[in-house]
Amino acid sequence: MNWNINKAGSHTLEYTFNYTIAGKKGTLRLLSFITSANMGNYNQSITLNPTAPDLFVSEKNGRIKYGFGINYEQEINKEIGGFLRASWNDGNNETWVFTEIDRSISIGMSLNGNRWNRQNDNIGIAHVVSGISTPHRKYLQAGGMGFELGDGNLNYTLEQLTEIYYSMELTKYLLYQVHTSLYKIPVIIKTEGL
């Protein structure tokens, strides 16, 4: 963690638009971010060592990662709602938070608990497809290691995941949630034959 804001920092801008169409509530959120930090660069790592690239060797203060996101939520009726989310970042410099993806899109639906007298409970299903940028992919193919990915034997495919969840209100301020994966192509690395 670098506490010197002259060397590292991130700025996020979000716009939220709430609307109603035919009595159905909806929300559209647009997000952008820019981060400056001590990050390694995928292409430079390959240039410095084509057979065993290392992000740490190419780290430099002031490298930039930027990206965008969109979130769309729509009430279908008083019990069912749907959402669509998408995100993208430039994918030139190392990923260092959350997960190693550079692009993602997800879609899902949820049903509140009104039918079984649990109005603050929800059950839902979602499908997400995620991927990595070309520089990120080339770095991993050359033998580079990320904080989650990398074995030098990349056979690229998009990561896909379908999940179902149930969120139960235990008290006004406490929820319990259970979820399970129904379908998964994991971690963006697919070995032949799988």
N, C-alpha and C positions, 0 to 999 in steps of 0.2 A: 504494500500500500504506500503510495507516494503522497504525502500530505502537502507537498509544495505545489500550490495551484498554478504557479508559473511554469511548471514542467508537466503537469498532468491535470486534466479536467474533462468534464463532459457537460454538454448543454443539450437540453431536450425542449422541444416546442411541441405542444399538443393543442389541437383545436377540436372542440366538441360541439356538434350540432344536434340538438334534440328536436324531434318533429313528431307530428301526428298525421297519418294518412288514413282516411276513412275510419277514424276513431281508434286506430292501432298505433301505439307508441313505437318509436324507433330512435336510434342513435347512430350517428356517423362520427367517428373520431379519426383525425389525421395526425400523424406523428412524424417528427423528423428529429434526428440527433446528429451530433458531431462530437467526437472524442479525440482528444490529443493526449498521448501517453508514450511511455517508453515501450514501444512495440517492435517486434521483428517483422520483416517484410518477406513474403513468400518468394517472390522472384529474386530478390537480392540474395537470399539464403541459398538458392539453387546456383546462382552465379558464383558465389564464394566457394561452394563445395557441391558440385553436381552429383556426386555419388552418395553423399551423406549430409544433406542440408540440415542446418541447425538454426532455428529462429533466434536463439540467445546470442549468436555471433552477429546477427544483423540488427539487433535491437538498437534503437536510437530514440532519444527524447524528441518529442514534437511530431511523431508520426500521427497521421490522421486516419480515422475510420469514421465514415458517415453512412447514414441509412435512413430509410423511410418505412412507415407502417400505416396500415389502414385497418380499422375495426368497424364492422357494420353489424348492428343488432336490430332485429325486427320482431315485434310481437305479432304472432299470427292470429291468436285468439287469447282469451283470458287465461288459458292454461299452457299454451305452447308458444315457444319463442325459438328463433333461429339466429345464427351468427355466421359471419364470414370474416376471416382475418388473414392479412397478408403482410409480409415484411421482406425487406431487401437491404443488404449493406454491400459496400463496394468490394469486400473480400480480398483486398490487397495486402492487408496487414493482419497480424495474428489475432485470433479470437482468444479472449482471456476472461470471459465471464459466461455464465449460464451453460451454453452448449456449443459445440463446434458446427454451426450452420451459418450460411450466408443468405439463404432465401427460404421462405416458408409460406405455406398457404394452408388454412384450415377452415373447415365447415362443420357445423353441428346444429343440434336441436336439443331443447330441454323441455321438460314437462314439470310444472309445479305440482305440489301435493294436494291441491284442492279436492280432487276426486276421492282421496282417502283421508280427508279431514286433517291434513298436515300441510297447511298452506305455505309454510316456510321451508318445506323440504323440496328437493328437486332431484329428478332423474334425468340424465342426459347421455347423448352419444355424440362423438366427434371423430373426424378423420383429419389427419394432418400429413402433409407431404413436405419434406424439407430437403435442401440440397446445399452444396458448397460451390464456391466460385471456381473458375478455371485456374487462377494462380494457386489457390488452396489445394485443388486436386493435383496439379502438377507437383507441388511440394510434397504431398503425401506419396505420390507415385515414385518420386525420386528417393524415397526412404526417410523423409522428414517425419518428425513426431510432433503431434499436438498434445494438448493436455488430456484429450480423450481418445484421439485417433492416431493411427500410424503403426504400420508394421512393414512398410516397404513393399507391400504386395497388394496395392489397391486395384480392385476391380469395381469401378464406380457404379453405383445405382442410387436412385433417390431413396431417402429414408421415408418409410410410410408407417403410420400407426393409427389404429382405430381403437378408441377406448369408450367404455361405458362407465358411468359413475352414478352414485347416489349420495346426496348430501342431506344429512338429517340435523335438524335443529334440536340440540339437547337443552339449551337454555337460550335466553335472548341474546347472549354474547358468546355462546359456545356452539360450534357445529362439529359434527363428526362426518367424515367423508370416506367412502370406500370406492375404489375404482379398479378396473381390470382391463388389460389389453386383449382385444379380440383378434387382432391381426397386426403383425409387425414384421417389417423388413428393417433390421436394426442397423444402426451406426454407420450408414452410408458405405460400408465395405461389404461386398457380397462375394463370397468365395464361389468359384465355379461349381456347379452341381447343386447349389442351394436354391 
